[in-house]
Amino acid sequence: MVYKNTRKRNSSKLYKWCYENGLTMAQFADQLQICTTTIALWAMGTRKPTPIHMMMVKKLTRGKISTPKDLVNEQLQGQEE
C-alpha cells in the first residue's frame, strides 16, 4: 500500500527567505528568542506577531518580510475570515 505525503509545504515568504539564506525555522526562531511553535502559528494565520516581533523580523530579513501577511502560508491566504 502506498501513502501519499498529504502534509502541505510551508510556502510563506518567511520560509522561502530562510531557505534562501540557509537558515532553518528553528535557527530563525532562536534569533528572535521565540519558539518554533510561535512561527508555525504565524504561518497558519492562527496568531499574529506583536509589533516588536514584526519589527525584529523586518530587521533580520532586511525588509524582505515586512507585514504579518508575509508570514502566513500562501496556501492559507484567502481562507482567513
Backbone as JSON, one array per atom type, in Angstrom:
{
  "sequence": "MVYKNTRKRNSSKLYKWCYENGLTMAQFADQLQICTTTIALWAMGTRKPTPIHMMMVKKLTRGKISTPKDLVNEQLQGQEE",
  "N": [[0.84, -1.17, 0.0], [0.54, 2.23, -0.82], [1.25, 5.34, 0.57], [0.41, 8.7, 0.28], [2.22, 11.72, 0.8], [0.54, 13.92, 2.56], [0.9, 16.28, 3.8], [0.98, 19.75, 3.66], [3.32, 21.87, 2.15], [5.15, 24.48, 3.68], [4.66, 27.59, 2.45], [5.23, 30.22, 2.98], [6.46, 33.59, 2.75], [8.44, 34.0, 4.62], [9.4, 31.4, 5.16], [10.49, 30.82, 2.64], [12.45, 32.83, 2.53], [14.13, 32.08, 4.66], [15.01, 29.57, 3.7], [16.4, 30.36, 1.38], [18.46, 31.75, 2.56], [19.85, 29.93, 4.0], [18.96, 29.15, 6.54], [17.3, 27.38, 9.15], [13.91, 27.14, 10.28], [13.94, 26.92, 13.01], [16.43, 28.01, 13.69], [16.0, 30.64, 12.89], [13.91, 31.3, 14.63], [15.32, 31.13, 17.03], [16.97, 33.38, 16.78], [15.1, 35.35, 17.09], [14.4, 34.88, 19.63], [12.22, 33.26, 20.31], [9.9, 30.48, 20.32], [9.71, 27.76, 17.94], [7.12, 26.95, 17.55], [5.61, 29.25, 17.79], [6.24, 30.62, 15.43], [5.16, 28.8, 13.64], [2.46, 29.08, 14.25], [2.08, 31.7, 13.39], [2.48, 31.25, 10.64], [0.28, 29.67, 10.04], [-1.67, 31.46, 10.34], [-3.03, 31.63, 12.67], [-2.13, 33.07, 14.84], [-0.88, 36.41, 15.27], [2.15, 38.26, 14.89], [3.59, 40.25, 17.53], [3.91, 43.85, 17.49], [6.59, 44.45, 18.15], [7.92, 42.01, 17.64], [7.39, 41.84, 14.9], [8.83, 44.01, 13.98], [11.39, 43.11, 14.6], [11.55, 40.87, 12.9], [11.42, 42.14, 10.42], [13.8, 43.58, 10.52], [15.75, 41.51, 10.74], [15.37, 40.24, 8.29], [16.11, 42.11, 6.55], [14.14, 43.86, 5.59], [12.73, 42.32, 3.75], [10.63, 40.75, 4.67], [7.92, 42.23, 5.76], [5.33, 42.61, 6.67], [2.65, 41.21, 8.67], [1.12, 39.55, 7.02], [2.98, 38.56, 5.22], [4.04, 36.47, 6.6], [2.21, 34.45, 6.66], [1.26, 31.28, 5.46], [1.09, 30.92, 2.02], [-0.79, 29.26, 0.82], [-2.84, 29.27, 2.59], [-3.8, 31.83, 2.64], [-6.5, 33.94, 1.95], [-8.31, 32.19, 2.92], [-8.82, 33.21, 5.29], [-10.9, 34.71, 7.78]],
  "CA": [[0.0, 0.0, 0.0], [1.33, 3.44, -0.93], [0.64, 6.51, 1.2], [0.9, 9.98, -0.22], [2.5, 12.72, 1.8], [-0.54, 14.9, 2.44], [1.27, 17.5, 4.51], [1.25, 20.86, 2.76], [4.59, 22.53, 2.37], [5.04, 25.87, 4.08], [5.05, 28.45, 1.32], [5.24, 31.62, 3.38], [7.66, 34.34, 2.34], [9.46, 33.79, 5.65], [10.0, 30.1, 4.91], [11.33, 30.95, 1.45], [13.61, 33.66, 2.88], [15.03, 31.25, 5.47], [15.6, 28.58, 2.81], [17.37, 31.03, 0.51], [19.57, 32.25, 3.36], [20.48, 28.81, 4.68], [18.53, 29.05, 7.93], [16.1, 26.61, 9.46], [12.95, 27.94, 11.04], [14.4, 26.89, 14.41], [17.51, 28.99, 13.81], [15.38, 31.95, 12.8], [13.2, 31.5, 15.89], [16.34, 31.41, 18.05], [17.41, 34.76, 16.63], [14.03, 36.19, 17.62], [14.22, 34.43, 21.01], [10.88, 32.7, 20.45], [9.9, 29.07, 19.94], [9.28, 27.48, 16.56], [5.67, 26.84, 17.54], [5.09, 30.59, 17.56], [6.37, 30.88, 13.99], [4.18, 27.94, 12.97], [1.15, 29.71, 14.44], [2.06, 32.83, 12.46], [2.35, 30.72, 9.28], [-1.08, 29.16, 9.88], [-2.6, 32.58, 10.47], [-3.71, 31.5, 13.95], [-1.64, 34.16, 15.67], [-0.12, 37.46, 14.59], [3.27, 38.7, 15.72], [3.48, 41.55, 18.18], [4.64, 44.87, 16.73], [8.03, 44.32, 18.42], [8.42, 40.85, 16.88], [7.34, 42.17, 13.48], [9.96, 44.9, 13.74], [12.59, 42.26, 14.62], [11.53, 40.08, 11.66], [11.76, 43.06, 9.32], [15.23, 43.9, 10.63], [16.54, 40.31, 10.43], [15.23, 39.89, 6.87], [16.49, 43.33, 5.81], [12.96, 44.43, 4.95], [12.05, 41.4, 2.8], [9.4, 40.35, 5.33], [7.6, 43.49, 6.43], [3.96, 42.65, 7.19], [2.22, 39.9, 9.17], [0.62, 38.73, 5.91], [4.14, 37.89, 4.62], [4.36, 35.29, 7.41], [1.16, 33.43, 6.51], [1.42, 30.32, 4.36], [0.34, 31.42, 0.86], [-1.91, 28.36, 0.52], [-3.91, 29.56, 3.53], [-4.29, 33.18, 2.42], [-7.8, 33.91, 1.28], [-9.2, 31.37, 3.74], [-8.99, 33.95, 6.54], [-12.24, 35.3, 7.92]],
  "C": [[0.89, 1.24, 0.0], [0.56, 4.6, -0.3], [1.26, 7.76, 0.62], [1.21, 10.89, 0.96], [1.47, 13.84, 1.62], [-0.23, 16.21, 3.14], [1.61, 18.59, 3.5], [2.56, 21.53, 3.14], [4.35, 23.99, 2.73], [5.53, 26.75, 2.94], [4.99, 29.92, 1.71], [6.51, 32.28, 2.88], [8.78, 34.15, 3.35], [10.17, 32.46, 5.43], [10.95, 30.18, 3.71], [12.6, 31.76, 1.74], [14.62, 32.84, 3.68], [15.75, 30.22, 4.59], [16.7, 29.2, 1.95], [18.6, 31.52, 1.27], [20.21, 31.18, 4.25], [20.14, 28.68, 6.16], [17.35, 28.11, 8.06], [15.15, 27.54, 10.2], [13.35, 27.99, 12.51], [15.52, 27.92, 14.63], [16.96, 30.41, 13.76], [14.65, 32.28, 14.1], [14.18, 31.81, 17.03], [16.81, 32.85, 17.98], [16.37, 35.74, 17.16], [13.76, 35.92, 19.11], [12.76, 34.01, 21.27], [10.96, 31.22, 20.05], [9.37, 28.88, 18.52], [7.76, 27.34, 16.46], [5.03, 28.2, 17.25], [5.13, 30.93, 16.08], [5.36, 30.04, 13.21], [2.78, 28.52, 13.1], [1.0, 30.94, 13.56], [1.78, 32.33, 11.04], [0.95, 30.19, 9.01], [-2.11, 30.27, 9.94], [-3.39, 32.54, 11.76], [-3.37, 32.65, 14.89], [-0.92, 35.18, 14.79], [1.02, 37.88, 15.49], [2.98, 40.04, 16.38], [4.21, 42.58, 17.33], [6.16, 44.79, 16.94], [8.61, 43.16, 17.63], [8.42, 41.14, 15.38], [8.5, 43.07, 13.1], [11.27, 44.1, 13.71], [12.69, 41.42, 13.35], [11.97, 40.95, 10.49], [13.25, 43.38, 9.33], [16.09, 42.7, 10.23], [16.51, 39.95, 8.94], [15.58, 41.07, 5.96], [15.32, 43.87, 4.98], [12.22, 43.52, 3.98], [10.72, 40.91, 3.35], [8.98, 41.54, 6.18], [6.18, 43.59, 6.99], [3.6, 41.26, 7.74], [1.71, 38.98, 8.07], [1.76, 37.98, 5.2], [4.51, 36.6, 5.36], [3.39, 34.15, 7.19], [1.43, 32.58, 5.28], [0.52, 30.77, 3.21], [-0.85, 30.54, 0.51], [-3.09, 28.64, 1.43], [-4.49, 30.94, 3.35], [-5.57, 33.1, 1.61], [-8.8, 33.05, 2.03], [-9.48, 32.06, 5.07], [-10.37, 34.56, 6.58], [-12.17, 36.79, 7.81]]
}
